[in-house]
Amino acid sequence: MWKGRLDPHGYGVFDVDAKPHRAHRWILEYHLGRKLRGDEVARHMCHTKPCVRIEHLAPGSRADNAQDEIKRGRRRRSVHEDCGHPLTSSAKAKCRQENGVKQPVRFGFTPHERFMLDVDTTSDPNGCHLWIGRKNQAGYGRFGVDGTLKLAHRWALEQKLGRKLGPEEVCRHACDVRACVRQDHLEPGTRLENARDTVERGQHYNAHRTHCKRGHEFNEENTYIAPTHGKRSCRACALIRNPRKGPKPERTHCKHGHELTPENTMIRASTGTRDCRECGRIRTRESQRRKRNKLLAGESPVYTLTHCKNGHEFTEANTYITPASGSRQCLECKRERRRKRKP
């Protein structure tokens, strides 16, 4: 079997002197010691297009090649739809004598019969039905139906499901063999599921790579796998592109230069972040200074809260303003604290 590249009809292609030649024709010419004439073709006695075994090849004419296909059932003459008589003069007369009426004509094979002519169901040890007809550059079979070329495995799956696949659907191979058209090995899916299958099974074209383009190794710590499409990326390269995404070093001082010692550090319960106690004391003193200056200037400070934390309203009779800082205190809360201190 030819393992190199194939032409659209499934025959092997072999370059000689920078010119492409069909592999089976070239090996036959090499064995015969001469070039085939213009009216000669290389006949496959095994009827396997990629085969280049010299015992399976023989020279002949195009008529001989056509007769071989008819004898092996790969080419059928046009026949009557119901009785199966070929469209010859004697068969037409016999058909009219037997049936009495003119029969509808069926030309050639049905699509399913033509499809099975290019399927090898016996050679693969894993039970795959291999497509031996024309293929595209990716190795998938091509099958012509209704004047259009379709992917052979996709057409086989559509026949199994009884419907056409949608534009967002693809045909997934459970056996990972692109030339397989066995319906048991095919199932519908999305492009995302198909891409994940290639990554999980090591079939992706980048699966063999162990390092990124900058030389960083794809180990467990340095590899990020995107949850949406399953692609992997290098974490070290991501830090080079955007250094802000990297881990930030632990702070030892606040932005004003105060050291974040255990005594000078406060952990917020809501967010878990660290705050500088000295900065908090400075902000409190500054706020008290501004309020005191407003009181000395005769301005009344603006208070936003109308009730204290215990729910008492800040009325004129229930409010005490501290002269030093200008902050408000609830007199009712003050009385409650005094009552609790008394035995």
Disulfide bonds with the S-S distance in Angstrom:
none
